[in-house]
Each structure stands twice: as structure tokens, then as C-alpha cells.
Amino acid sequence: MTKVSWKTDPDAHDYPAAGAYLSLLTSKDVVERLVAELQKAPVQHGKAKDLLRASRLPLLPADNKHVAGDVAKVAAGKSLSPVLVVRGELHDDIALQIADGYHRVCASYHLDEDTDIPFRMAVLNRGQGS
């Protein structure tokens, strides 16, 4: 089993990527606030299997181009960038949003579903999702 190593901080280009994804879900003002919050949020850790379950996203196949690329990076001894997420809300049946790093989560799951993944989390306050 190959152990996944992680960078301490997300790559600079991860934040605009997260913003581009989030812009499909909410207003520009909310996106800007969430990205700013992600940039200063502390790093937390969660298991690959739990992040996937909370997001309700399917596990992408190991032969997916981007998943395979991340698996190859790990095999080559390169560290992956932490994931950027927006907290879900159980009460409102809102799933966790993986704003950046879905392929990294899937690659990590394929290597070991119990992989401990570092992530930064922003919280969408009620009433700010429009």
C-alpha cells in the first residue's frame, strides 16, 4: 500500500479553481467570502471515505485521467495539495462541497480508503447561498 504524503498548504492555483466551481453554485459575493475564508481556515483532517460520503459524490474510477495522474504523483513520491471544502448542513440535507480536490480524494481512496486527508473548510452561513 502506497502512503499518500501531503503538502502543508494548498497550492495557490487551488483557490481560483475552488472559486470557479463555487461560482456555479452561488453568487459572486458569497464565492469571494468563501474563498477568503478557505485561505485563512486552519487545516483539519478527515478520512477519504468520510469526505466522499459527506459529499455524496461517487468514487471516480482509478483509470480516470486526473485520478490516475494523482496516483502517479504519489507513486513518484510527490506530495498532494490539501483539499478545499465547504461544510455541508445535516439539518438542511446539504452535502459537503469539495470545492477543489475531488480527484485527489478519489486517488487517495483508491490507495487507501482510510487515508487521512488534510483539508481547509469554509462554512456557508444560512441565508447566504443565493
Number of C-alpha atoms within 10 A of each C-alpha: 6 12 13 21 19 17 12 13 16 22 12 10 9 19 19 14 16 23 21 15 16 22 15 10 14 13 13 15 12 19 21 15 14 22 24 14 17 23 17 11 15 13 17 13 14 13 18 23 20 16 23 21 14 17 18 14 15 10 16 17 14 18 11 13 11 17 21 18 16 23 24 13 16 20 14 9 13 15 15 24 21 25 28 27 24 23 19 18 15 10 6 8 8 13 17 21 24 26 23 26 20 23 23 22 28 28 30 27 23 22 19 17 16 14 21 21 25 24 24 21 25 22 16 17 11 8 6 10 12 9
